[in-house]
């Protein structure tokens, strides 16, 4: 009886995790600190600017920019959940995070990243309707429909994140406490658990496989129809502009999905810390930084709105 009690006590010892981060490469600490700081500032500034422009510019009150402002909000949540802790880890020698803090970070990370996957599909559908069914665009993409789609994305993904976070929170962690990553993520956490993780692994593979693959196929299908419509455009300039827009969007989609698949669509037993860190940088830092540049800042409507909001801005 005493041994059982001692075992139970031992299994509740881990109340915080030590984030390994990039401590294995001390020579890169300052360059990485500068890079992550720049990425965070640019991502925060760019996405906040998008939200402000869409909110205060009547010319940007359309479904496309409404969804872009939602994407910008998700990117702010994602970067603000991860990058401040990364910067702390690169500044101090030992970067710890409490169990509760780790679960909170995991929840907001899954919420924002899964929301981005779903919203990319919604944005692709919006472009499909605009290009392939322009006469019915106003009827199909009404404000009621847009608000319902956006609300559905946030609520569905919050539920999705709650399930994964709840499954993770029920596990027991009894050491070691070193997390081989720069933020709390499902695969490295499963490796540290001393209780059965079979349910977590199966749910992660099923949910992320079906969720990610379905959204990826929907996005490809939408852009397949868009490309087919573009090929029927007679104007060479019209084709060039349309292809430029599609290629930029598809590049970001490809980078994001590749990073997410590398990080999640694999069993915990084949987890690679270095590969996961690279994937993590792509979808928590690089993608949110590139999104404002690729989706909006090259857009003539956005440049016009910038000129009105900031008179000193020169196009």
C-alpha positions, 0 to 999 in steps of 0.5 A, spaced: 500 500 500 505 504 501 509 502 495 503 504 491 502 511 494 509 512 493 508 510 486 503 515 485 507 521 488 512 520 484 508 520 478 506 527 480 512 530 480 513 534 474 509 540 474 513 544 469 517 542 463 524 545 460 524 547 453 530 545 450 529 550 444 535 551 440 540 550 446 544 545 442 546 550 438 549 556 443 553 559 437 547 561 433 543 564 439 544 571 437 543 570 430 536 566 432 534 571 437 535 577 432 531 573 426 525 571 431 525 578 434 524 581 426 519 575 424 515 577 430 515 584 430 513 584 422 508 579 423 505 583 429 505 589 425 503 586 418 497 583 421 495 588 425 495 593 420 491 588 415 485 588 421 486 596 421 485 597 414 479 592 413 476 595 419 477 602 417 477 602 409 470 602 406 473 600 400 475 593 403 469 591 406 468 585 402 468 578 403 475 576 401 478 582 406 473 580 411 476 573 411 483 576 410 482 579 417 480 573 420 486 570 418 490 576 420 487 575 427 489 567 427 496 569 425 497 574 431 494 569 436 499 563 433 505 568 433 503 571 440 502 564 443 509 561 441 514 567 439 515 571 446 517 564 449 522 563 444 525 569 445 525 568 452 529 562 451 534 565 447 535 570 452 536 566 458 539 559 459 534 555 462 527 556 459 521 553 463 514 553 462 509 550 467 504 544 466 498 549 466 502 554 461 504 548 457 497 546 456 494 553 455 500 554 449 498 547 446 490 549 446 491 556 443 497 553 438 492 548 435 486 553 435 490 558 431 493 553 426 487 548 425 483 555 424 488 557 419 487 550 415 480 551 415 480 558 413 484 557 407 479 552 404 474 558 405 478 563 402 479 558 396 472 557 395 471 565 396 476 565 390 472 560 386 465 563 386 468 570 385 472 567 378 468 561 376 461 564 378 461 571 378 454 573 377 452 569 383 457 571 387 453 576 391 448 571 393 452 566 395 457 570 399 452 574 402 454 577 409 450 572 413 454 566 409 461 570 411 459 571 418 457 564 419 463 561 415 468 565 420 464 563 426 464 556 424 471 556 423 472 559 430 467 554 434 469 548 430 477 549 431 476 551 438 472 544 439 478 541 436 483 544 440 479 542 446 479 535 445 486 534 444 488 539 450 483 535 454 486 528 452 493 531 453 492 534 460 489 527 462 496 524 461 501 523 467 508 526 466 513 523 471 520 525 468 524 527 464 522 534 464 526 536 458 521 538 452 525 537 445 522 543 442 521 550 443 514 550 444 509 545 447 507 540 441 503 534 441 509 529 439 514 531 444 509 531 449 507 524 448 514 522 448 515 524 456 508 521 458 509 515 463 502 513 462 499 510 456 498 514 450 495 510 445 488 514 445 492 520 444 496 518 438 490 515 434 486 521 435 492 525 433 493 521 427 485 521 425 483 528 426 489 531 423 489 526 417 482 527 416 482 534 418 488 536 414 487 532 408 480 534 407 482 541 407 488 540 403 483 537 397 478 542 398 483 547 397 486 544 391 479 542 388 477 550 388 484 552 385 483 547 380 477 550 377 480 557 378 486 555 374 481 552 368 477 558 368 483 562 367 485 558 362 479 560 358 481 568 359 483 571 352 487 577 355 494 575 356 495 580 361 488 578 365 491 571 365 498 573 368 495 577 374 490 571 375 496 566 375 500 571 379 495 571 385 493 563 385 501 562 385 502 566 391 496 563 395 498 556 393 505 557 395 503 559 402 498 553 402 504 548 400 509 551 405 503 551 411 501 544 409 508 541 408 510 544 415 503 541 419 504 534 415 511 534 417 510 536 425 503 532 426 502 526 420 507 521 423 507 517 429 510 519 436 515 513 435 518 516 429 519 523 432 525 527 429 526 534 434 530 537 428 525 536 423 519 538 428 523 545 430 524 546 422 516 545 421 515 549 427 518 555 425 515 555 418 508 555 421 508 559 427 513 564 425 515 564 417 508 563 415 504 568 419 510 573 417 509 572 409 501 572 409 500 579 410 505 580 404 503 575 399 495 576 400 494 583 401 500 588 401 501 587 394 494 588 392 492 595 389 486 596 393 490 595 400 495 600 397 490 605 396 487 604 403 494 605 406 494 611 402 488 614 405 489 611 412 496 614 412 497 620 407 505 619 408 504 612 405 507 613 397 504 607 392 
